């Protein structure tokens, strides 16, 4: 996990160095730049996960005709290395180096062959290649600027804060997309739209169980300590329980206010699976103190996103003392109908379509939150539920098995997911009612005390009217918006790229 940045169209090393410095939190273990003569500069700041001793970037091929900078993790890199055979000379065991040699053999087909989360740039033969993973787990942004001589300069970076000092015209690089400076953008992946299949219940359960277990297992590949966020909810508990089966010891992490329901549930799960458990209790004063920093690194003022970012920030800080890789449960709600609003969708086809839509929107909402909060503390987050095989299998399950109307007519969210893993966890965890991260951790209970003090002095109606284009929907969101405006000298690029939970 790292940060990347670059300029293509002219050489400006000092600007790329500043872009890398703005993202140094993403990779405190080293940094470097490569100048492609008369064409551009690519840069990298490194969080050492695979082959810490030899995996420095930028990475060059043998004759230095191609150079790579990459952010993320390629889970099938051992298989790809075997397929490449002995024709390439590897200088490290880094998964990122594998990307470069795959490109040498397969060119623009490279992203199709990678199983993982990534954003990478390759400079080769006076061309720039950019690509982002299928779901958008890893971030990438770009800006284009015309020069006086009619040429174009392209800027790119992992985070908006690296680009906002340069231009306001920044765009998010779309998930599942490749860019070639010679031929432009092309989509190489879209979230599939599979028709639910008529299988017996036992077969559906078996396929879900096997696919999720395989997704977790492949994400245990690491040369540094690995742990798991554990809120005590169903999703994180499943991931932690599966991981523990394949690890001699597993560190788990939970946060909340004093007396939070998540803390008690997480302790129960940790005891059940035998993990080494860590927890942190935060206060209203700490939230007020950290909110400006949280919003700066989050790059969003969206009310729901900030609420869930707060416990994620504290949990990432806690985990960073013990591990450099963390497993998280994001994606299960979108795949298996876990949100409260899903209960209001009674038509099965409509619910199926809504679940697919919500997966396509994760890249700049929940995935942005997880990436920014973990990378602020220099740890790599991995999301097994968003493995592409898990997505495909989940789409073959009928919506009525995800949101199941049992006895009494109450619809149980993520019913089939619960059934698939009910033998791994205590019944009170498997059948625990769904709570958002901000609810179970106590953030919803804490917020009134926080906002009453922190938002004092804001004339809410006037403030919302002044920024009507940003569609501020509450006093709370006005406060978050003001904090974001104070954190960025040129916030327009941030505002233009924000995902919104309730308004999109």
RODO-2510 file (C-alpha; in nm, 4 decimals, decimal comma):
residues 504
     n   res          X          Y          Z
     1     x     0,0000     0,0000     0,0000
     2     x     0,1449     0,3302    -0,1060
     3     x     0,0874     0,6625    -0,2737
     4     x     0,1621     0,7453    -0,6352
     5     x     0,1834     1,0715    -0,8275
     6     x     0,3105     1,2000    -1,1571
     7     x     0,3124     1,4451    -1,4440
     8     x     0,3027     1,3501    -1,8106
     9     x     0,3579     1,6046    -2,0860
    10     x     0,6520     1,7906    -1,9398
    11     x     0,9232     1,7337    -1,6807
    12     x     0,8683     1,8968    -1,3404
    13     x     1,0386     1,6950    -1,0699
    14     x     0,9891     1,9506    -0,7932
    15     x     0,6102     1,9478    -0,8396
    16     x     0,5986     1,5686    -0,8239
    17     x     0,8097     1,5789    -0,5084
    18     x     0,5528     1,8125    -0,3511
    19     x     0,2695     1,5823    -0,4602
    20     x     0,4456     1,2889    -0,2975
    21     x     0,5092     1,4878     0,0188
    22     x     0,1351     1,5636     0,0448
    23     x     0,0759     1,1873     0,0504
    24     x     0,3687     1,0853     0,2701
    25     x     0,1294     0,9401     0,5293
    26     x     0,0417     0,6700     0,2748
    27     x     0,3982     0,5430     0,2692
    28     x     0,6472     0,6391     0,5391
    29     x     0,8919     0,3588     0,4484
    30     x     1,0556     0,5251     0,1482
    31     x     0,9986     0,7369    -0,1577
    32     x     1,1412     0,7875    -0,5039
    33     x     1,0871     0,9484    -0,8439
    34     x     1,1749     0,8590    -1,2008
    35     x     1,2224     1,1129    -1,4802
    36     x     1,1188     0,9921    -1,8239
    37     x     1,3328     1,2125    -2,0471
    38     x     1,1378     1,4931    -2,2164
    39     x     0,8067     1,3308    -2,1217
    40     x     0,7312     1,3381    -1,7530
    41     x     0,7957     1,2269    -1,3964
    42     x     0,6436     0,9479    -1,1869
    43     x     0,6774     0,9295    -0,8091
    44     x     0,6036     0,6939    -0,5222
    45     x     0,5863     0,6895    -0,1437
    46     x     0,6066     0,3397     0,0014
    47     x     0,4379     0,1386     0,2729
    48     x     0,6447    -0,1793     0,2750
    49     x     0,4202    -0,4877     0,2818
    50     x     0,5700    -0,7412     0,0406
    51     x     0,9478    -0,7869     0,0445
    52     x     1,0141    -0,4876     0,2711
    53     x     1,3900    -0,5009     0,2095
    54     x     1,3902    -0,5018    -0,1724
    55     x     1,0542    -0,3748    -0,2948
    56     x     1,1444    -0,0087    -0,3407
    57     x     0,9735     0,1910    -0,6142
    58     x     0,9861     0,3157    -0,8871
    59     x     1,0587    -0,0280    -1,0364
    60     x     1,2408    -0,0632    -1,3697
    61     x     1,2574    -0,3524    -1,6095
    62     x     1,5969    -0,4942    -1,7070
    63     x     1,6833    -0,2440    -1,9822
    64     x     1,5006     0,0436    -1,8039
    65     x     1,2673     0,0927    -2,0982
    66     x     0,9656     0,0647    -1,8676
    67     x     0,9100     0,1997    -1,5146
    68     x     0,6283     0,1318    -1,2703
    69     x     0,4834     0,2967    -0,9609
    70     x     0,1945     0,1152    -0,7948
    71     x    -0,0376     0,1291    -0,4970
    72     x    -0,2190    -0,1784    -0,3706
    73     x    -0,1831    -0,5550    -0,3614
    74     x    -0,1985    -0,8178    -0,6357
    75     x    -0,3123    -1,1410    -0,4710
    76     x    -0,2376    -1,3679    -0,7654
    77     x     0,1194    -1,2478    -0,8141
    78     x     0,2727    -1,5877    -0,7194
    79     x     0,0670    -1,7567    -0,9930
    80     x     0,1506    -1,4836    -1,2428
    81     x     0,5215    -1,5229    -1,1730
    82     x     0,5006    -1,8924    -1,2463
    83     x     0,3152    -1,8228    -1,5704
    84     x     0,5774    -1,5695    -1,6764
    85     x     0,8401    -1,8413    -1,6466
    86     x     1,2110    -1,7655    -1,6544
    87     x     1,2011    -1,5025    -1,9264
    88     x     1,2037    -1,2103    -1,6828
    89     x     1,4663    -1,1154    -1,4286
    90     x     1,3013    -1,0281    -1,0975
    91     x     1,4911    -0,8096    -0,8533
    92     x     1,2463    -0,8599    -0,5633
    93     x     0,9565    -1,0674    -0,4337
    94     x     0,7273    -0,7649    -0,4540
    95     x     0,3820    -0,8143    -0,6052
    96     x     0,4187    -0,4744    -0,7736
    97     x     0,7187    -0,5871    -0,9746
    98     x     0,5024    -0,8641    -1,1177
    99     x     0,2724    -0,5998    -1,2695
   100     x     0,5632    -0,4549    -1,4671
   101     x     0,6687    -0,7880    -1,6155
   102     x     0,3104    -0,8823    -1,6965
   103     x     0,2903    -0,5533    -1,8862
   104     x     0,6035    -0,6405    -2,0819
   105     x     0,4328    -0,9585    -2,2035
   106     x     0,0688    -0,8541    -2,2254
   107     x     0,0622    -0,4756    -2,2676
   108     x    -0,2793    -0,3132    -2,2259
   109     x    -0,4376    -0,6462    -2,1254
   110     x    -0,2459    -0,6300    -1,7947
   111     x    -0,5343    -0,5137    -1,5679
   112     x    -0,7487    -0,8066    -1,6865
   113     x    -0,4885    -1,0468    -1,5510
   114     x    -0,4510    -0,8923    -1,2055
   115     x    -0,6537    -1,0182    -0,9112
   116     x    -0,6330    -0,7535    -0,6461
   117     x    -0,6704    -0,3897    -0,5517
   118     x    -0,4449    -0,1470    -0,7321
   119     x    -0,3743     0,1830    -0,8989
   120     x    -0,0602     0,1943    -1,1090
   121     x     0,1309     0,4012    -1,3618
   122     x     0,3765     0,2672    -1,6182
   123     x     0,5956     0,4875    -1,8352
   124     x     0,7191     0,2995    -2,1392
   125     x     0,8399     0,4037    -2,4863
   126     x     0,7165     0,7611    -2,4423
   127     x     0,3729     0,6387    -2,3321
   128     x     0,1986     0,6617    -1,9976
   129     x    -0,0331     0,3834    -1,8835
   130     x    -0,2642     0,4316    -1,5839
   131     x    -0,5046     0,1736    -1,4435
   132     x    -0,7333     0,1322    -1,1442
   133     x    -0,8754    -0,1879    -0,9960
   134     x    -1,2194    -0,3181    -1,0847
   135     x    -1,4173    -0,1909    -0,7860
   136     x    -1,2104     0,1183    -0,7038
   137     x    -1,0728    -0,0099    -0,3750
   138     x    -0,7558     0,1892    -0,4342
   139     x    -0,7924     0,5576    -0,5190
   140     x    -0,6687     0,7501    -0,8218
   141     x    -0,7362     1,1039    -0,9447
   142     x    -0,6203     1,2996    -1,2477
   143     x    -0,6273     1,6416    -1,4103
   144     x    -0,5546     1,7531    -1,7650
   145     x    -0,4164     2,0914    -1,8626
   146     x    -0,3635     2,2353    -2,2095
   147     x    -0,0309     2,4048    -2,2816
   148     x     0,0364     2,7091    -2,4983
   149     x     0,1755     2,4860    -2,7733
   150     x    -0,1537     2,2889    -2,7872
   151     x     0,0082     1,9961    -2,6052
   152     x    -0,1541     1,8487    -2,2953
   153     x    -0,0153     1,7811    -1,9501
   154     x    -0,1719     1,5119    -1,7350
   155     x    -0,1358     1,5055    -1,3563
   156     x    -0,2281     1,2076    -1,1403
   157     x    -0,2165     1,1175    -0,7710
   158     x    -0,3635     0,8817    -0,5123
   159     x    -0,5334     1,1583    -0,3146
   160     x    -0,7038     1,4849    -0,3995
   161     x    -0,4881     1,6828    -0,1576
   162     x    -0,1872     1,6223    -0,3848
   163     x    -0,3669     1,7833    -0,6801
   164     x    -0,5724     2,0670    -0,5284
   165     x    -0,2765     2,3104    -0,5150
   166     x    -0,2271     2,2603    -0,8895
   167     x    -0,5746     2,2897    -1,0368
   168     x    -0,9440     2,2850    -0,9512
   169     x    -1,0307     2,0729    -1,2565
   170     x    -0,9612     1,7326    -1,0976
   171     x    -1,1551     1,4166    -1,1791
   172     x    -1,1736     1,0763    -1,0166
   173     x    -1,0158     0,8057    -1,2318
   174     x    -1,3014     0,5571    -1,2847
   175     x    -1,2817     0,2065    -1,1381
   176     x    -1,2215    -0,0716    -1,3873
   177     x    -1,0559     0,1690    -1,6302
   178     x    -0,7241     0,1924    -1,8139
   179     x    -0,5715     0,5043    -1,9677
   180     x    -0,3140     0,5027    -2,2475
   181     x    -0,1614     0,8394    -2,3397
   182     x    -0,1755     0,7299    -2,7057
   183     x    -0,5317     0,5966    -2,7233
   184     x    -0,7135     0,7456    -2,4227
   185     x    -0,9492     0,5831    -2,1708
   186     x    -1,1044     0,2398    -2,1982
   187     x    -1,3225     0,0404    -1,9595
   188     x    -1,1944    -0,3096    -1,8911
   189     x    -1,4447    -0,4112    -1,6194
   190     x    -1,7964    -0,3346    -1,5044
   191     x    -1,9721    -0,4817    -1,2037
   192     x    -2,1626    -0,7745    -1,3565
   193     x    -2,5392    -0,7938    -1,3643
   194     x    -2,6046    -1,1630    -1,3057
   195     x    -2,9516    -1,3129    -1,2960
   196     x    -3,0293    -1,4948    -0,9686
   197     x    -3,0122    -1,8706    -1,0174
   198     x    -3,2534    -2,1332    -0,8958
   199     x    -3,0380    -2,3535    -0,6735
   200     x    -3,1317    -2,5394    -0,3616
   201     x    -3,0579    -2,3523    -0,0418
   202     x    -2,7739    -2,5829     0,0653
   203     x    -2,5925    -2,5235    -0,2648
   204     x    -2,6254    -2,1452    -0,2333
   205     x    -2,4924    -2,1601     0,1229
   206     x    -2,2006    -2,3831     0,0228
   207     x    -2,0979    -2,1539    -0,2633
   208     x    -2,1145    -1,8420    -0,0459
   209     x    -1,9120    -2,0072     0,2293
   210     x    -1,6417    -2,1436    -0,0023
   211     x    -1,6038    -1,8229    -0,2028
   212     x    -1,5778    -1,5941     0,0999
   213     x    -1,3329    -1,8277     0,2747
   214     x    -1,1143    -1,8307    -0,0385
   215     x    -1,1315    -1,4508    -0,0582
   216     x    -1,0158    -1,4158     0,3027
   217     x    -0,7422    -1,6755     0,2660
   218     x    -0,5809    -1,5071    -0,0368
   219     x    -0,5768    -1,1767     0,1547
   220     x    -0,3616    -1,3233     0,4304
   221     x    -0,0572    -1,2989     0,2018
   222     x     0,1818    -1,0575     0,3737
   223     x     0,5421    -1,0198     0,4829
   224     x     0,4401    -0,7974     0,7773
   225     x     0,1945    -0,8419     1,0695
   226     x    -0,1751    -0,8686     0,9742
   227     x    -0,4878    -0,8193     1,1870
   228     x    -0,8612    -0,7519     1,1579
   229     x    -1,1046    -0,4791     1,2532
   230     x    -1,3698    -0,6344     1,4776
   231     x    -1,6804    -0,4299     1,5512
   232     x    -1,8760    -0,7267     1,6814
   233     x    -2,1193    -0,6993     1,3912
   234     x    -2,1793    -0,9868     1,1524
   235     x    -1,9496    -0,8777     0,8693
   236     x    -1,6279    -0,8089     1,0578
   237     x    -1,6912    -1,1109     1,2802
   238     x    -1,7130    -1,3434     0,9799
   239     x    -1,3887    -1,2077     0,8350
   240     x    -1,2053    -1,2369     1,1673
   241     x    -1,3378    -1,5870     1,2364
   242     x    -1,2355    -1,7146     0,8925
   243     x    -0,8906    -1,5518     0,9135
   244     x    -0,8300    -1,7016     1,2562
   245     x    -0,8757    -2,0520     1,1123
   246     x    -0,5689    -1,9993     0,8932
   247     x    -0,3492    -1,8029     1,1340
   248     x    -0,1696    -1,9216     1,4496
   249     x    -0,2588    -1,5907     1,6104
   250     x    -0,4730    -1,2967     1,5039
   251     x    -0,4857    -0,9473     1,6487
   252     x    -0,8327    -0,7872     1,6444
   253     x    -0,9258    -0,4245     1,7125
   254     x    -1,2406    -0,2498     1,8316
   255     x    -1,3284     0,1050     1,9408
   256     x    -1,6256     0,2917     2,0828
   257     x    -1,7487     0,5155     2,3572
   258     x    -1,7772     0,3855     2,7133
   259     x    -2,0503     0,1207     2,7225
   260     x    -2,0810     0,0882     2,3427
   261     x    -2,2629    -0,2225     2,2225
   262     x    -1,9897    -0,2933     1,9668
   263     x    -1,7241    -0,3212     2,2353
   264     x    -1,9139    -0,5881     2,4266
   265     x    -1,9984    -0,7823     2,1102
   266     x    -1,6396    -0,7667     1,9853
   267     x    -1,5097    -0,9022     2,3143
   268     x    -1,7499    -1,1938     2,2823
   269     x    -1,6324    -1,2716     1,9293
   270     x    -1,2650    -1,2367     2,0205
   271     x    -1,3091    -1,4772     2,3090
   272     x    -1,4941    -1,7227     2,0839
   273     x    -1,2337    -1,7274     1,8043
   274     x    -0,9313    -1,6897     2,0323
   275     x    -0,7914    -1,3662     1,8939
   276     x    -0,5551    -1,1276     2,0709
   277     x    -0,7992    -0,8440     2,1211
   278     x    -0,7361    -0,4705     2,1598
   279     x    -0,9865    -0,1955     2,2236
   280     x    -0,9905     0,1786     2,2705
   281     x    -1,2557     0,3971     2,4338
   282     x    -1,2740     0,7524     2,3019
   283     x    -1,4524     1,0594     2,4369
   284     x    -1,6443     1,3554     2,2994
   285     x    -1,3440     1,5792     2,3631
   286     x    -1,1211     1,3539     2,1530
   287     x    -1,3698     1,3566     1,8667
   288     x    -1,3847     1,7372     1,8676
   289     x    -1,0064     1,7541     1,8737
   290     x    -0,9569     1,5081     1,5863
   291     x    -1,2450     1,6076     1,3570
   292     x    -1,0462     1,8623     1,1500
   293     x    -0,7761     1,6040     1,0859
   294     x    -1,0292     1,3301     1,0118
   295     x    -1,2096     1,5443     0,7554
   296     x    -0,8832     1,6568     0,5950
   297     x    -0,7690     1,3008     0,5381
   298     x    -1,1191     1,1754     0,4513
   299     x    -1,1626     1,4432     0,1816
   300     x    -1,5370     1,4601     0,2393
   301     x    -1,7981     1,6388     0,4493
   302     x    -2,0778     1,3872     0,3844
   303     x    -2,2578     1,3405     0,7153
   304     x    -2,2873     0,9622     0,7050
   305     x    -1,9328     0,9183     0,5822
   306     x    -1,7854     1,1401     0,8539
   307     x    -1,9844     0,9618     1,1233
   308     x    -1,8418     0,6250     1,0203
   309     x    -1,4962     0,7707     0,9558
   310     x    -1,4599     0,8761     1,3199
   311     x    -1,4540     0,5230     1,4693
   312     x    -1,2537     0,4015     1,1677
   313     x    -0,9888     0,6676     1,2373
   314     x    -0,9564     0,5624     1,6026
   315     x    -0,9549     0,1923     1,5140
   316     x    -0,6841     0,2424     1,2501
   317     x    -0,4728     0,4370     1,4981
   318     x    -0,5121     0,1550     1,7506
   319     x    -0,4239    -0,1143     1,4964
   320     x    -0,1170     0,0692     1,3657
   321     x     0,0671    -0,0065     1,6892
   322     x     0,0492    -0,3816     1,6182
   323     x     0,0003    -0,4507     1,2460
   324     x     0,0569    -0,3054     0,8978
   325     x    -0,2249    -0,4932     0,7204
   326     x    -0,5876    -0,5024     0,8342
   327     x    -0,8908    -0,7009     0,7146
   328     x    -1,2274    -0,5216     0,7083
   329     x    -1,5890    -0,6201     0,6432
   330     x    -1,6906    -0,3556     0,3881
   331     x    -1,9130    -0,4710     0,1032
   332     x    -2,1319    -0,7296     0,2764
   333     x    -2,4222    -0,4878     0,3269
   334     x    -2,4248    -0,3977    -0,0424
   335     x    -2,4045    -0,7591    -0,1570
   336     x    -2,6445    -0,9199     0,0890
   337     x    -2,8990    -0,6433     0,1656
   338     x    -2,7770    -0,5265     0,5037
   339     x    -2,9028    -0,1687     0,5280
   340     x    -3,2247    -0,0575     0,6954
   341     x    -3,3532     0,1088     0,3780
   342     x    -3,3398    -0,2256     0,1964
   343     x    -3,6380    -0,3432     0,4030
   344     x    -3,8518    -0,0822     0,2320
   345     x    -3,7846    -0,2332    -0,1119
   346     x    -4,0493    -0,5015    -0,1562
   347     x    -4,0018    -0,5761    -0,5267
   348     x    -3,7323    -0,8425    -0,5725
   349     x    -3,6013    -0,7143    -0,9060
   350     x    -3,5782    -0,3597    -0,7716
   351     x    -3,3800    -0,4812    -0,4702
   352     x    -3,1473    -0,6872    -0,6917
   353     x    -3,0783    -0,3813    -0,9078
   354     x    -3,0274    -0,1568    -0,6059
   355     x    -2,7689    -0,3915    -0,4573
   356     x    -2,5703    -0,3902    -0,7816
   357     x    -2,5933    -0,0109    -0,8016
   358     x    -2,4679     0,0309    -0,4474
   359     x    -2,1607    -0,1846    -0,5192
   360     x    -2,0751     0,0381    -0,8160
   361     x    -2,0895     0,3445    -0,5871
   362     x    -1,8631     0,2184    -0,3092
   363     x    -1,5421     0,3578    -0,4586
   364     x    -1,5947     0,7153    -0,3377
   365     x    -1,8023     0,6436    -0,0276
   366     x    -1,7213     0,3556     0,2071
   367     x    -1,4092     0,2449     0,0223
   368     x    -1,2804     0,6013     0,0298
   369     x    -1,3395     0,6124     0,4057
   370     x    -1,1554     0,2866     0,4673
   371     x    -0,8632     0,3785     0,2424
   372     x    -0,8126     0,7289     0,3801
   373     x    -0,8511     0,6454     0,7485
   374     x    -0,6199     0,3435     0,7344
   375     x    -0,3606     0,5074     0,5122
   376     x    -0,3519     0,8098     0,7417
   377     x    -0,2041     0,5658     0,9920
   378     x     0,0097     0,3811     0,7350
   379     x    -0,1742     0,0502     0,7410
   380     x    -0,3152    -0,1401     0,4435
   381     x    -0,6839    -0,2340     0,4487
   382     x    -0,8096    -0,5387     0,2566
   383     x    -1,1767    -0,6061     0,1820
   384     x    -1,2532    -0,9763     0,1199
   385     x    -1,6256    -0,9293     0,0572
   386     x    -1,5410    -0,7228    -0,2521
   387     x    -1,3452    -0,9990    -0,4187
   388     x    -1,4869    -1,0182    -0,7719
   389     x    -1,5717    -1,3857    -0,7280
   390     x    -1,7708    -1,3047    -0,4134
   391     x    -1,9564    -1,0305    -0,6020
   392     x    -2,0495    -1,2718    -0,8811
   393     x    -2,1655    -1,5462    -0,6451
   394     x    -2,3687    -1,2999    -0,4367
   395     x    -2,5507    -1,1821    -0,7472
   396     x    -2,6682    -1,5352    -0,8234
   397     x    -2,8568    -1,5463    -0,4921
   398     x    -3,2213    -1,4446    -0,5048
   399     x    -3,2975    -1,1209    -0,3128
   400     x    -3,5599    -1,2978    -0,1034
   401     x    -3,2830    -1,5147     0,0444
   402     x    -3,0803    -1,2076     0,1355
   403     x    -3,3685    -1,0177     0,2931
   404     x    -3,5652    -1,3140     0,4251
   405     x    -3,9184    -1,2946     0,5603
   406     x    -3,9193    -1,5450     0,8423
   407     x    -4,1698    -1,6131     1,1165
   408     x    -4,3859    -1,3152     1,2104
   409     x    -4,3205    -1,1473     0,8758
   410     x    -4,0075    -0,9625     0,9902
   411     x    -3,7519    -0,9443     0,7119
   412     x    -3,4021    -1,0446     0,8274
   413     x    -3,1205    -0,8675     0,6481
   414     x    -2,8246    -1,0742     0,5194
   415     x    -3,0151    -1,3912     0,6134
   416     x    -2,8292    -1,6258     0,3805
   417     x    -2,4908    -1,4840     0,4841
   418     x    -2,5823    -1,5520     0,8466
   419     x    -2,6807    -1,9084     0,7585
   420     x    -2,3565    -1,9659     0,5706
   421     x    -2,1439    -1,8870     0,8777
   422     x    -2,3694    -1,9646     1,1730
   423     x    -2,1440    -2,2511     1,2849
   424     x    -1,8383    -2,0211     1,3179
   425     x    -1,9813    -1,7634     1,5586
   426     x    -2,1976    -1,7448     1,8726
   427     x    -2,5725    -1,7298     1,7942
   428     x    -2,6086    -1,3884     1,9576
   429     x    -2,3547    -1,2515     1,7079
   430     x    -2,4897    -1,4331     1,4014
   431     x    -2,8438    -1,3093     1,4666
   432     x    -2,7557    -0,9721     1,6129
   433     x    -2,9593    -0,6867     1,4622
   434     x    -2,7749    -0,4809     1,2048
   435     x    -2,6230    -0,1554     1,3308
   436     x    -2,4232     0,0973     1,1348
   437     x    -2,0616     0,1361     1,2532
   438     x    -2,1443     0,4824     1,3924
   439     x    -2,4417     0,3384     1,5840
   440     x    -2,2813     0,0336     1,7408
   441     x    -1,9647     0,2218     1,8341
   442     x    -2,1704     0,4869     2,0111
   443     x    -2,1038     0,7745     1,7719
   444     x    -2,4747     0,8499     1,7315
   445     x    -2,5084     0,8781     2,1086
   446     x    -2,1977     1,0927     2,1332
   447     x    -2,2710     1,3355     1,8481
   448     x    -2,5227     1,5682     2,0163
   449     x    -2,2737     1,6572     2,2895
   450     x    -1,9987     1,7022     2,0332
   451     x    -2,1973     1,9201     1,7951
   452     x    -2,3618     2,1410     2,0542
   453     x    -2,0182     2,2663     2,1539
   454     x    -1,8301     2,2438     1,8276
   455     x    -2,0890     2,4022     1,5975
   456     x    -2,1554     2,7010     1,8248
   457     x    -2,1280     3,0215     1,6265
   458     x    -2,2429     2,8850     1,2889
   459     x    -2,5576     3,0526     1,1540
   460     x    -2,6896     2,7327     1,0025
   461     x    -2,9607     2,8686     0,7718
   462     x    -2,7317     3,1356     0,6344
   463     x    -2,4429     2,8946     0,5945
   464     x    -2,6529     2,6368     0,4084
   465     x    -2,7901     2,9063     0,1778
   466     x    -2,4413     3,0392     0,1067
   467     x    -2,3298     2,6933    -0,0073
   468     x    -2,6568     2,5831    -0,1639
   469     x    -2,4774     2,4011    -0,4455
   470     x    -2,3271     2,1603    -0,1923
   471     x    -2,6762     2,0517    -0,0755
   472     x    -2,6048     2,0627     0,2958
   473     x    -2,8772     1,8660     0,4718
   474     x    -2,8317     1,9274     0,8452
   475     x    -2,6645     2,1415     1,1081
   476     x    -2,4161     1,8597     1,1514
   477     x    -2,3240     1,8547     0,7848
   478     x    -2,2802     2,2326     0,7806
   479     x    -2,0249     2,1931     1,0578
   480     x    -1,8350     1,9229     0,8691
   481     x    -1,8470     2,1348     0,5544
   482     x    -1,6970     2,4329     0,7346
   483     x    -1,4158     2,2168     0,8694
   484     x    -1,3378     2,0892     0,5194
   485     x    -1,3346     2,4434     0,3773
   486     x    -1,0875     2,5435     0,6483
   487     x    -0,8577     2,2472     0,5773
   488     x    -0,8092     2,3107     0,2037
   489     x    -0,6906     2,6350     0,0457
   490     x    -0,8600     2,5321    -0,2807
   491     x    -1,1431     2,2955    -0,1799
   492     x    -1,3363     2,2955    -0,5093
   493     x    -1,1652     1,9827    -0,6426
   494     x    -1,2560     1,7995    -0,3229
   495     x    -1,6181     1,9149    -0,3362
   496     x    -1,6495     1,8180    -0,7031
   497     x    -1,5356     1,4603    -0,6439
   498     x    -1,7283     1,3773    -0,3274
   499     x    -1,9639     1,0822    -0,3180
   500     x    -2,2855     1,1291    -0,1218
   501     x    -2,4741     0,8558     0,0599
   502     x    -2,8214     1,0060     0,0500
   503     x    -2,8118     1,2431    -0,2464
   504     x    -2,6710     1,0378    -0,5350
***
